[in-house]
Amino acid sequence: MGWNIKLKKRHPNNQLTYFDIKRLNKPGRYADGNNLYLLVEPTGSKRWILRLTVGNRRRDMGLGNIKLVSLKKARELAIHYKSQSRSGLDPFIERKKEKGAFVTFKTCTENVYKIVEPGLKNKRFAKSWLSSIEQHAYPHIEDVPISQITPANILSVLTPIWNTKSETARKIKQRLTLIMKWSRAQGYYDGYDPVEIAEQALPRIKKNKKHFKAIDFEELPNFIKKLKKSELSFVTKCALEFLILTAGRTTEVIHAVWDEINFEKGLWTIPAIRMKNNKEHVVPLTTKMIHILTELKKLNKDSIYIFEISKNKPISNNTMRIALQKRLNIDATIHGMRSSFKDWASEKTNFNNEVSEMALAHSIGNKVEASYRRGNLLQKRKALMNEWEHFLYKKDVKIFTIKTNRRPDQFLSNT
């Protein structure tokens, strides 16, 4: 509306009274002074407008409806924002910063999630994006105003997982950076990036010398379904599925022999001579693992190797690679399945890092490793592998503890 209606002047400023505000019903703009106006809409709605000059340009700032902002409050806001304008500041930007003092980290996270969610791979990955923030960041900064988040706040989020769950920490850091950048673009804060400064205070994460391309662990349940429906040979499908379940190295799986399997105890004992670190490795067998082994035993009762493709000849590494990359058209490596398992264990479970490291048959340090190996962490590793199986098959698998007084066929589920 381009018209102004002047009232009888009482003073250059403060021309309106509470009585005026109630009785004015004709649509128009009524000046109170100090560039503050009461705007009466054709609908009868009344709100405050402040005219400002910002960068040689006139702009109107809405201060709110009269039901929410009193005459006294409107005058205080007018003085406040005009003072900012005279000081060379942009009141519109400053107001966003002031609003940032009340907008919490949680609110900003939810807004960013609404933006990124449509572009994420699938619902499971989208849920993981948000749940990782809820699990690791919210306990520390959920209700902290976004404008008040400091490098120390970011450190409180990242430090507990920086070394023990490095992949999770990396993802959390990326998501924190995105949230802070969005908040800055909204004008909720300005200045330095607290995530960038916090990262400088954290030790560098040692990277593996060799990187094996892996399937995102969130995609593995779908991959297993695809594997089962494929036209690959039965032995090849079993070998790939068993490798994923055990998180074993390719050579450990393809050269596995029946003498290494103890059905009564539910254990697969790989001798030191076959292990990369020259130390015996014991794998607790889960329901699905035993099911696969039992079916293979029925197929080749007199075989030496578990995954045998012809008389006394195990499946080869190359056959496994071709099956994954050529036949199934998956852009990943067989060894990368171990990385997928490690990422899942770090991001989705509460097991100590040493448990997943020993499940992978990694060395975990001299004295520490010796201490852990005394008990071999077998029960904890069994629980971890059961959780891994449950994640891979969801409702398809009934999880229970293997007891030594039961026959192998009694472990089989109906799947």
TANORFEN-V762152 format. One record per residue. N is the residue number from 1. D_CENTER is the distance of its C-alpha to the mean C-alpha in Angstrom with 1 decimal. Layout:
# TANORFEN-V762152
N:D_CENTER ; N:D_CENTER
This chain:
# TANORFEN-V762152
1:48.5 ; 2:50.9 ; 3:53.6 ; 4:54.1 ; 5:56.5 ; 6:58.4 ; 7:59.6 ; 8:62.6 ; 9:61.7 ; 10:61.8 ; 11:60.0 ; 12:58.1 ; 13:54.9 ; 14:54.1 ; 15:56.2 ; 16:54.4 ; 17:55.0 ; 18:53.3 ; 19:56.2 ; 20:55.7 ; 21:52.1 ; 22:53.2 ; 23:56.1 ; 24:54.8 ; 25:54.0 ; 26:55.1 ; 27:52.2 ; 28:51.9 ; 29:50.7 ; 30:52.5 ; 31:52.6 ; 32:52.2 ; 33:52.6 ; 34:50.3 ; 35:48.8 ; 36:47.4 ; 37:48.2 ; 38:48.1 ; 39:47.1 ; 40:48.6 ; 41:47.2 ; 42:49.4 ; 43:47.5 ; 44:48.6 ; 45:45.2 ; 46:45.6 ; 47:43.2 ; 48:43.4 ; 49:43.3 ; 50:43.5 ; 51:44.9 ; 52:43.7 ; 53:44.5 ; 54:41.5 ; 55:42.3 ; 56:45.7 ; 57:44.1 ; 58:44.7 ; 59:41.7 ; 60:41.6 ; 61:38.9 ; 62:38.5 ; 63:38.7 ; 64:38.3 ; 65:40.5 ; 66:43.6 ; 67:42.4 ; 68:39.4 ; 69:41.0 ; 70:44.5 ; 71:47.2 ; 72:47.0 ; 73:43.2 ; 74:43.6 ; 75:46.2 ; 76:44.1 ; 77:41.2 ; 78:43.7 ; 79:45.0 ; 80:41.6 ; 81:40.3 ; 82:43.7 ; 83:43.8 ; 84:40.5 ; 85:42.0 ; 86:45.2 ; 87:43.2 ; 88:41.7 ; 89:38.2 ; 90:36.6 ; 91:36.5 ; 92:34.0 ; 93:31.4 ; 94:32.4 ; 95:31.9 ; 96:28.3 ; 97:27.9 ; 98:29.6 ; 99:27.4 ; 100:24.4 ; 101:26.0 ; 102:25.3 ; 103:22.0 ; 104:19.2 ; 105:15.8 ; 106:14.6 ; 107:16.8 ; 108:15.6 ; 109:11.9 ; 110:13.2 ; 111:15.4 ; 112:13.0 ; 113:10.8 ; 114:14.3 ; 115:15.0 ; 116:12.1 ; 117:11.6 ; 118:15.0 ; 119:14.2 ; 120:11.2 ; 121:12.6 ; 122:12.9 ; 123:12.3 ; 124:10.4 ; 125:7.9 ; 126:8.0 ; 127:7.7 ; 128:4.6 ; 129:3.2 ; 130:5.6 ; 131:5.9 ; 132:3.8 ; 133:6.1 ; 134:8.7 ; 135:9.0 ; 136:9.2 ; 137:10.5 ; 138:12.4 ; 139:14.9 ; 140:16.0 ; 141:16.0 ; 142:15.4 ; 143:19.1 ; 144:19.9 ; 145:21.5 ; 146:19.6 ; 147:22.9 ; 148:23.2 ; 149:20.0 ; 150:21.3 ; 151:20.3 ; 152:21.1 ; 153:18.4 ; 154:15.8 ; 155:17.3 ; 156:17.1 ; 157:13.3 ; 158:13.1 ; 159:16.4 ; 160:15.8 ; 161:13.2 ; 162:14.5 ; 163:17.0 ; 164:16.0 ; 165:12.4 ; 166:12.7 ; 167:10.3 ; 168:7.4 ; 169:9.4 ; 170:9.8 ; 171:6.4 ; 172:6.4 ; 173:9.9 ; 174:9.6 ; 175:7.7 ; 176:10.4 ; 177:13.0 ; 178:12.5 ; 179:12.8 ; 180:15.8 ; 181:17.4 ; 182:17.3 ; 183:18.8 ; 184:21.4 ; 185:22.3 ; 186:23.0 ; 187:25.3 ; 188:23.7 ; 189:24.2 ; 190:25.7 ; 191:26.3 ; 192:24.2 ; 193:20.4 ; 194:19.4 ; 195:16.4 ; 196:18.8 ; 197:21.3 ; 198:19.1 ; 199:18.1 ; 200:21.8 ; 201:22.3 ; 202:20.0 ; 203:21.5 ; 204:20.9 ; 205:18.8 ; 206:21.2 ; 207:20.4 ; 208:22.0 ; 209:25.2 ; 210:24.6 ; 211:21.5 ; 212:21.4 ; 213:19.7 ; 214:17.4 ; 215:16.1 ; 216:12.4 ; 217:12.3 ; 218:11.1 ; 219:14.4 ; 220:16.6 ; 221:17.9 ; 222:19.2 ; 223:20.6 ; 224:22.5 ; 225:24.0 ; 226:25.0 ; 227:26.5 ; 228:28.6 ; 229:30.0 ; 230:30.9 ; 231:34.4 ; 232:33.8 ; 233:36.2 ; 234:35.6 ; 235:35.5 ; 236:33.0 ; 237:30.6 ; 238:31.1 ; 239:30.6 ; 240:27.2 ; 241:26.0 ; 242:27.4 ; 243:25.8 ; 244:22.3 ; 245:23.0 ; 246:24.5 ; 247:22.3 ; 248:25.7 ; 249:27.1 ; 250:29.0 ; 251:32.4 ; 252:31.8 ; 253:31.3 ; 254:33.9 ; 255:36.6 ; 256:36.0 ; 257:39.3 ; 258:40.3 ; 259:41.9 ; 260:38.5 ; 261:37.4 ; 262:38.5 ; 263:38.1 ; 264:39.6 ; 265:37.2 ; 266:34.2 ; 267:33.7 ; 268:33.6 ; 269:35.2 ; 270:34.9 ; 271:37.8 ; 272:37.4 ; 273:39.3 ; 274:36.6 ; 275:33.7 ; 276:32.5 ; 277:32.8 ; 278:36.2 ; 279:35.1 ; 280:35.3 ; 281:32.0 ; 282:31.8 ; 283:29.2 ; 284:29.1 ; 285:29.6 ; 286:27.7 ; 287:29.1 ; 288:28.0 ; 289:29.1 ; 290:32.5 ; 291:32.8 ; 292:32.4 ; 293:34.9 ; 294:37.4 ; 295:37.4 ; 296:38.0 ; 297:40.8 ; 298:42.5 ; 299:42.4 ; 300:43.8 ; 301:45.7 ; 302:47.5 ; 303:44.8 ; 304:44.0 ; 305:40.5 ; 306:37.9 ; 307:36.6 ; 308:40.1 ; 309:40.9 ; 310:44.6 ; 311:47.1 ; 312:45.7 ; 313:43.3 ; 314:39.5 ; 315:37.0 ; 316:36.3 ; 317:33.3 ; 318:34.3 ; 319:34.5 ; 320:30.9 ; 321:29.8 ; 322:31.8 ; 323:30.6 ; 324:27.0 ; 325:27.4 ; 326:30.6 ; 327:31.2 ; 328:27.6 ; 329:26.7 ; 330:23.4 ; 331:22.5 ; 332:21.5 ; 333:23.5 ; 334:24.5 ; 335:23.5 ; 336:20.0 ; 337:19.5 ; 338:19.6 ; 339:16.7 ; 340:14.7 ; 341:15.8 ; 342:15.0 ; 343:11.3 ; 344:11.2 ; 345:13.4 ; 346:11.4 ; 347:8.0 ; 348:9.6 ; 349:13.0 ; 350:15.0 ; 351:17.6 ; 352:18.9 ; 353:18.3 ; 354:21.9 ; 355:21.7 ; 356:19.4 ; 357:21.4 ; 358:24.6 ; 359:23.4 ; 360:23.1 ; 361:26.5 ; 362:25.5 ; 363:27.7 ; 364:26.2 ; 365:29.1 ; 366:32.7 ; 367:33.3 ; 368:29.9 ; 369:30.0 ; 370:33.5 ; 371:32.6 ; 372:29.8 ; 373:32.0 ; 374:34.8 ; 375:33.0 ; 376:30.9 ; 377:28.0 ; 378:29.1 ; 379:28.3 ; 380:24.8 ; 381:24.2 ; 382:25.7 ; 383:23.3 ; 384:20.3 ; 385:21.8 ; 386:22.5 ; 387:18.9 ; 388:18.0 ; 389:20.9 ; 390:19.9 ; 391:16.4 ; 392:18.2 ; 393:20.9 ; 394:19.6 ; 395:22.9 ; 396:25.1 ; 397:25.4 ; 398:27.2 ; 399:26.2 ; 400:29.1 ; 401:30.5 ; 402:33.0 ; 403:36.4 ; 404:39.1 ; 405:41.9 ; 406:40.5 ; 407:41.2 ; 408:38.5 ; 409:39.2 ; 410:38.4 ; 411:34.8 ; 412:34.2 ; 413:32.3 ; 414:33.5 ; 415:30.9
